[in-house]
Amino acid sequence: MIRPARPRAAGLRAPLPMFLIAASLALSTALGGCGAGKPAPGGANGKDRVPEVGYVVAQLGSAPLVTELTGRTAAYQTSEVRPQITGLIQQRLFAEGSLVRAGQTLYQIDARLFRAGSDQASAALTSAEAAASAAQARADRFKPLAEIEAVSQQDYVDAQAQARQATAAVAQARAALQTARINLRFTSVPAPITGRIGRSLFTQGALVTANQAEPLAVIQRLDPIYVDIQQSAAELLALRRALAKGGAAPTQAAVRLTLEDGSDYGLTGIVEFTEVTVDAGSGTVTLRARFPNPQNLLLPGMFVRARFAQSVEQSVFLIPQQALARDPRGNASVLVIGPGNIVEQRAVTALRTAGADWVVSSGLRAGERVIVEGTVAAKPGKPVKPVPAGAPQRIAAPVPGGADRQPK
C-alpha cells in the first residue's frame, strides 16, 4: 500500500543529501591543506623587516652656560635733596612723583636775612678797598722821603705793613661777600640730578636746618636701572676654575629678566661688574646688570629673575632631546649606528640642556651617527636602515589579502 507524500511545511528546507555533505567536507580539507604551507605574516619563519631610522651626525661645538638667578632692582642714581642753610620753607615748586630736571628749583627758603647779609658783606668790601687804597698811597709817599731821609726808615716800613694789611682785609671782605652770596643762592633748593622725585617730607612753613637728618625729598633716576643679582660663592668658584682650566670661555651675553608676574621683561641688559667680596651672612656675591627702562616699568626694590650666560663650554656635542634616554638610575645613553648599520647603545654624560638639545660632554666621537627618529624600533645589535633625520620615510602599502600573498 502506497501512502501519499505529506506536503512540506512553509518556510522549511529539505535536508541535504548525504553525498553533498561529504563533498563539502572534502573540499574544506583540501583548501586548508593548501594554505598550511605558508607561514602567517610576521611569523617565526617569515623574514623580519629592517627598520628605517633617522640620524644626525655628532659634531663638536660650543654651548653657553646659562644661569638663572634671583635679583632686585636698584635705581641708577639716587639723590637726597637737603637744605644747605637754616630757614623757613616759603614754597614747594614741584609736583610729587613728577620728573624733575637737574638745576630745577624745588623749594624756596626765606631769603631776607641772607640778602641782608650779602648787602652787609658788599659794604664791608667797599670799606676795606677804600682803606687799602689810602694805606697804599701813604706807603708810596713815604718811599721817596725815606730815600732822602726826610722820614725815618721805620715810618716807611710801618706804612708798607699797613698797606699790606689793608690789602689782606680787602681779600677777607671779598671772601665774606662770596660766602654771603652763596648762602643767598642756597635759599633756592635745586634738584641735584634728573629723575623721578618722591613725596615731600616737609611742607610750606616748616623750619629746616643745614644739618638735619631727614632729606626734603628723594630723587631717583630710573632709566637706565640696575639689577643686583645674587650668586652663591660656590657657583662662582666653580665657574672660575672652569675658566682657568680652559674648558670654558668667558662671554658677555645679554641678560633677560622674568618679572614677578612670570612675564618676560622684553628688553635685555648687560652685566657690568661683580663684587670683590662675599656677603658673610648669605654667602653670596653680587653681580650688577644694567637695563634700559624707558617706560619706567621697573621700579627700585622689585624682585626679578635674571637669565644670562656666564661662560661658553667648549668641545661638546648638542644632541636632540628625543635621542637621549635614561635608565632608572638616571644614567644617560644614546643609540649609535655602527659599522654595517648595526645599532650600538652608548653611555654618555649629559648634565644640562641648551634650548631643545642635550649638552653631551663625553661618550661620543665626532662624525658618529646618532639615532633621533625611530628609536623605538631600533634595537642594540640589530641592523637598521639609516636615513638623515627629517627625511620622509617610505612605508609600503599593505597588499590585499595579506602581506605575504604575491600577485600571480
Secondary structure, DSSP 8 states (H G I E B T S, - for coil): ---------TT------HHHHHHHHHHHHHHHHHHTTS--TT-TTS-----EEEEEE--EEEEEEEEEEEEEEEEEEEEEE--SS-EEEEEE-S-TT-EE-TT-EEEEE--HHHHHHHHHHHHHHHHHHHHHHHHHHHHHHHHHHHHTTSS-HHHHHHHHHHHHHHHHHHHHHHHHHHHHHHHHHTTEEE-SSSEEE---SS-TT-EE-TT-SS-SEEEEEEEEEEEEEEEEHHHHHHHHHHHHHTSEEE----BEEE-TTS-B----BEEEEE-SS--TTT-EEEEEEEE--TT--S-TT-EEEEEEEEEEEEEEEEEEGGGEEE-TT--EEEEEE-GGGBEEEEEEEEEEEETTEEEEEES--TT-EEEEE-TTT--TTSB-EEEETTS--------TT-TT----
